[in-house]
């Protein structure tokens, strides 16, 4: 998706999701090799002006991973707001962070955490990366640092050691798109 901001040093809003596969002998983190950067990353992209971050991430996950929303559940901390008057609540993110991209601008990324109990139902979208892999925590740590950014390793460690044991699964349909 295109960048909304075009000047050096500006920020784009992005939304992404880590997918943990639970249909493997031990949980694996399902990632794709980013076509432009060449490293393994979570699935996601730019939030368009007519999208919420939640809409953007659900659309990007389907296009980039082949998972349909019905195949996925979102992991959430145990204590969360479930209703507020006059607003639409979205899932709590795994984290919200800002990072430099291409030394020209920044991405402020809202990162969600999803789980799947089967392989994707459909192929990835046309033009998307076809290099998708599921990594155990040990396999991810064994990758050469040029293959996976350090912040992905750090978030994976948090996912494997905290989120999978302390967060609860919720249907994606609970959250309005």
HELIX and SHEET records of a PDB file:
HELIX    1   1 UNK A   53  UNK A   65  1                                  13    
HELIX    2   2 UNK A   69  UNK A   71  5                                   3    
HELIX    3   3 UNK A  137  UNK A  142  1                                   6    
HELIX    4   4 UNK A  150  UNK A  158  1                                   9    
HELIX    5   5 UNK A  159  UNK A  163  3                                   5    
HELIX    6   6 UNK A  164  UNK A  166  1                                   3    
HELIX    7   7 UNK A  172  UNK A  174  5                                   3    
SHEET    1   A 4 UNK A  40  UNK A  41  0                                        
SHEET    2   A 4 UNK A  28  UNK A  33 -1                                        
SHEET    3   A 4 UNK A  11  UNK A  21 -1                                        
SHEET    4   A 4 UNK A  43  UNK A  46 -1                                        
SHEET    1   B 6 UNK A  40  UNK A  41  0                                        
SHEET    2   B 6 UNK A  28  UNK A  33 -1                                        
SHEET    3   B 6 UNK A  11  UNK A  21 -1                                        
SHEET    4   B 6 UNK A 105  UNK A 116  1                                        
SHEET    5   B 6 UNK A  72  UNK A  76 -1                                        
SHEET    6   B 6 UNK A 168  UNK A 171 -1                                        
SHEET    1   C 5 UNK A  40  UNK A  41  0                                        
SHEET    2   C 5 UNK A  28  UNK A  33 -1                                        
SHEET    3   C 5 UNK A  11  UNK A  21 -1                                        
SHEET    4   C 5 UNK A 105  UNK A 116  1                                        
SHEET    5   C 5 UNK A  95  UNK A 101 -1                                        
SHEET    1   D 3 UNK A  40  UNK A  41  0                                        
SHEET    2   D 3 UNK A  28  UNK A  33 -1                                        
SHEET    3   D 3 UNK A 132  UNK A 135 -1                                        
END                                                                             
